[in-house]
Amino acid sequence: MLSEPPAAAANAIAREWAALEGVHVAAGRAALVSDVTLRFERPELVCVLGPNGAGKSTLLSLLNATRRPRAGTVRLFGTEVWRRPERERARVRVNIGTVFQRNDYNAQVPLTVREVVMLGRAGRRGLMRPPSAEDRRLADEAIARLGLEPLARREFRSLSGGEQQKTHIARALAQQPRLLLLDEPASGLDVDWQERLVTLVDSLSCESGIPIVMTTHHTGHIPPSCGRVILMLRGRVMFDGPPAAALTTDLLSQLYGCPIEVTLHKGRFHCHSAGGITP
C-alpha cells in the first residue's frame, strides 16, 4: 500500500481536532486501553458506550492530555501533546472543557453557583489574576445559557445533583472550549434529571458547534443528535460508527455479555436485558 503523500497527511491533520494512534495505557500490569486508534474531525456529538471498566474514562483523560499513554500517539488540535513540554500541554488543555464524574471541586467549600462557573475562566486568565469584565460577561452568558440565573447566588453545595451537573457544564462552557468532554453526565441522577441532562446535551450539540465526546453505559442517555457511537469493551474499540449500526441487538449483547433487546423511540435507542448470559 502506498503511503499517504506528505501534503495530504498534513491536510488530514489540519482537519482533525483529535487523533489517537496505537494508544496503550496501563496501570501497573493491567491494561486500561489497548491499541486504540481513533480520529475525530467533524464538530459532532460522539458517544462512547460500554460497561464499567471498559476504558471510557481513560479515553477522556487521553483526550484531555492528563493521561500519558505507555505507547502510541495523542494529537490534539494538530499537536502531539506528549512530545511537547508541560507548558504547551497546559495551553492545549485550556481549550478543552471537562465535566468528569469525580470533579476536583470540593462541594463543601461555600462557593455560589456563579463563583463555581467563574472557575472556568481561571485557566484563561491565570489563577492569581482577578476576573476581568470579559470573564464576568462570559460566566454570566454560560449561566443564562443553562437557565441557572435563579440559582446564581445559591451555594453550590445546596443544589440537587442535576443542578450541580448543570453548573459544572456552565463552568466548562464559560471556558470557551474548542472541545467538550462529558463523563457520564446523567449518571447517578433521578429519572427526571437524567432526561433533563440528555435534552441539555442534545441542545448544546445542535446549537454550539463545539465537538462533544460523552461517555455513558446507558443507551437511553444517548441524545438524538449523536452522529457517532464508539463501543468499548475491555479497553479496546469494539465498534465505531453511526448509532443505527452500533446499537443493535447483536453488538450490544456482545458488549454487555447478556442477551439485549433494543427499541427505538422518538429518536432514542433503549435497551434492556432479555435474560440469560451470552457465552
C-alpha positions in Angstrom: 0.0 0.0 0.0 1.3 3.4 -0.9 1.9 5.8 1.9 -0.1 9.0 2.1 1.7 11.9 0.4 3.1 14.4 3.0 0.8 17.2 1.8 -2.2 15.0 2.1 -1.2 13.9 5.5 -0.7 17.5 6.7 -4.1 18.4 5.4 -5.7 15.5 7.2 -4.1 16.6 10.5 -5.2 20.1 9.9 -8.8 18.9 9.7 -8.8 16.8 12.8 -9.3 18.1 16.4 -8.1 14.9 18.0 -6.4 11.7 17.0 -5.2 8.6 18.9 -2.9 6.2 17.1 -2.0 2.8 18.5 -2.5 4.1 22.1 -1.9 1.8 25.1 -2.5 2.8 28.7 -1.8 0.6 31.7 -1.9 0.8 35.5 0.8 -1.5 36.6 0.3 -4.7 34.6 -3.4 -4.0 34.0 -4.2 -2.6 30.6 -6.7 0.2 30.7 -6.9 0.8 26.9 -5.1 -1.3 24.3 -4.2 -0.5 20.7 -6.8 2.3 20.3 -6.7 4.2 17.1 -9.4 6.9 16.6 -9.6 10.1 14.5 -12.0 12.9 15.2 -12.6 15.6 12.5 -16.2 16.9 12.3 -17.7 19.0 15.1 -20.2 16.3 16.1 -21.5 14.7 19.2 -19.7 11.4 19.8 -20.9 9.0 22.4 -18.7 6.3 23.9 -20.7 3.4 25.2 -19.5 0.4 27.3 -19.8 -1.4 30.6 -18.0 -0.3 33.8 -14.2 -0.8 33.4 -14.4 -0.7 29.6 -11.9 2.2 29.3 -14.3 5.1 28.7 -13.0 7.5 31.3 -9.4 6.6 30.4 -10.2 7.6 26.8 -11.4 11.0 28.0 -8.3 11.5 30.1 -6.3 10.9 26.9 -8.4 13.4 25.0 -7.8 15.9 27.9 -4.0 15.3 27.8 -4.0 14.4 31.5 -3.1 10.7 31.0 0.2 9.8 29.3 0.0 6.7 27.2 2.6 4.0 27.6 2.7 3.7 23.8 1.1 5.4 20.8 0.5 8.9 19.7 -2.0 11.5 21.0 -2.7 14.6 18.8 -4.9 17.4 20.0 -5.6 20.3 17.6 -2.7 19.2 15.5 -0.2 19.0 18.3 1.4 15.7 19.5 0.9 16.7 23.1 3.3 14.2 24.8 6.2 15.4 22.6 5.7 19.0 23.9 6.7 20.5 27.3 4.1 20.8 30.0 3.5 24.5 29.5 2.4 23.7 25.9 0.1 20.9 27.1 -1.4 23.4 29.6 -2.2 25.7 26.7 -3.9 22.8 24.9 -5.9 21.9 28.0 -7.3 25.5 28.3 -9.2 24.7 25.0 -10.8 21.6 26.5 -13.9 21.8 28.8 -14.3 18.8 31.0 -17.1 17.5 33.2 -15.9 14.3 34.9 -17.8 12.0 37.3 -15.4 13.0 40.0 -14.8 16.7 39.9 -11.8 18.3 41.6 -14.1 20.9 43.1 -14.9 20.3 46.8 -18.7 20.7 47.1 -18.3 21.5 50.8 -16.5 24.8 50.0 -19.1 27.6 50.4 -19.0 29.0 46.8 -22.0 30.2 44.9 -23.1 28.8 41.6 -21.7 32.0 39.9 -18.4 31.6 41.6 -18.1 27.9 40.5 -18.9 28.9 36.9 -16.2 31.6 37.2 -13.7 28.9 37.9 -14.0 28.0 34.2 -12.2 31.3 33.4 -9.2 30.6 35.7 -7.2 28.7 33.1 -7.6 31.6 30.6 -6.7 34.5 32.9 -4.3 32.7 35.4 -5.1 31.7 39.0 -3.6 34.8 40.6 -5.3 37.4 38.4 -8.6 38.9 39.4 -11.6 38.3 37.0 -11.9 40.8 34.2 -15.2 42.3 32.9 -14.9 39.8 30.0 -14.6 36.9 32.4 -17.7 38.0 34.2 -19.6 38.5 31.0 -18.7 35.0 29.7 -19.6 33.4 33.0 -23.0 35.2 33.0 -23.6 34.1 29.4 -23.0 30.5 30.4 -25.3 30.8 33.4 -28.0 32.2 31.2 -27.5 29.6 28.5 -28.1 26.8 31.0 -31.0 28.6 32.7 -29.2 29.0 36.0 -30.0 32.7 36.7 -32.4 31.9 39.6 -29.7 29.8 41.3 -26.7 32.1 40.6 -26.4 33.3 44.2 -27.2 30.0 45.8 -24.4 27.9 47.4 -23.3 25.2 45.1 -23.4 22.6 47.9 -27.2 23.3 48.4 -28.1 22.2 44.9 -29.5 18.9 43.7 -27.3 16.6 41.8 -28.8 17.6 38.5 -28.4 21.3 39.3 -24.7 20.7 40.2 -24.1 18.9 36.9 -25.7 21.9 35.0 -23.4 24.2 37.0 -20.3 22.2 36.0 -21.4 22.2 32.3 -21.8 26.0 32.6 -18.3 26.2 34.1 -16.9 24.2 31.2 -18.8 26.4 28.6 -17.5 29.6 30.3 -14.1 28.4 29.4 -14.9 28.9 25.7 -13.7 25.4 24.8 -12.9 24.1 21.4 -13.8 20.6 22.7 -16.2 19.5 25.5 -15.7 16.2 27.3 -18.6 14.8 29.4 -18.1 11.7 31.6 -21.5 10.0 32.2 -23.2 13.4 32.8 -26.6 11.8 33.7 -25.2 9.0 35.9 -26.5 8.9 39.4 -29.4 11.2 38.8 -33.1 10.5 39.2 -35.1 9.8 36.1 -36.3 13.4 35.7 -32.8 14.9 35.8 -31.4 12.2 33.6 -33.9 13.3 30.9 -33.1 17.0 31.5 -29.4 16.4 31.1 -29.9 14.3 27.9 -32.0 17.1 26.5 -29.4 19.7 27.6 -26.5 17.8 25.9 -28.7 17.4 22.8 -29.4 21.2 22.5 -25.7 22.0 23.2 -24.7 19.7 20.4 -27.2 21.2 17.9 -26.5 24.9 18.8 -22.9 25.3 20.0 -20.9 23.9 17.1 -18.4 22.5 19.6 -17.3 18.9 19.3 -18.6 16.9 22.3 -17.4 13.5 23.4 -19.7 12.0 26.0 -19.4 8.6 27.8 -22.2 6.5 29.1 -23.2 2.9 29.8 -26.9 3.6 29.1 -28.1 3.7 25.5 -31.1 5.8 26.7 -28.7 8.6 27.6 -27.5 9.0 24.0 -29.1 12.2 22.6 -30.9 12.1 19.3 -28.2 14.4 17.7 -25.4 11.9 18.3 -23.8 11.1 15.0 -21.2 8.6 16.0 -21.1 5.8 18.7 -17.9 4.1 19.8 -18.4 0.8 21.6 -15.6 -0.1 24.1 -15.0 -3.4 25.8 -12.0 -4.4 28.0 -10.0 -1.4 26.8 -10.5 -1.9 23.1 -12.6 -0.3 20.5 -15.2 -2.9 19.5 -17.1 -0.8 17.0 -17.0 2.8 15.7 -19.8 4.1 13.5 -23.3 5.6 13.3 -25.8 4.9 16.1 -28.1 2.8 14.0 -25.2 0.4 13.1 -23.7 0.4 16.6 -26.8 0.0 18.8 -28.0 -3.4 17.5 -29.1 -6.5 19.4 -26.1 -8.5 18.3 -23.4 -5.8 19.2 -25.0 -4.8 22.5 -25.4 -8.4 23.5 -21.7 -8.9 22.9 -20.8 -5.6 24.7 -22.8 -6.4 27.9 -22.4 -10.2 28.0 -26.1 -10.9 28.1 -29.0 -11.1 25.5 -30.1 -7.5 24.8 -33.3 -6.2 23.2 -33.2 -2.8 21.5 -36.1 -0.5 20.8 -36.1 2.9 19.0 -38.5 5.5 20.4 -38.6 9.2 19.3 -35.0 9.1 18.0 -33.6 7.4 21.2 -32.3 3.9 21.5 -33.4 2.0 24.6 -32.1 -1.5 25.6 -32.8 -3.9 28.3 -31.7 -7.4 29.2 -33.7 -10.3 27.7 -32.4 -12.6 30.4 -29.6 -15.1 30.4 -25.9 -14.8 29.9 -24.1 -14.9 26.5 -21.2 -17.3 26.2 
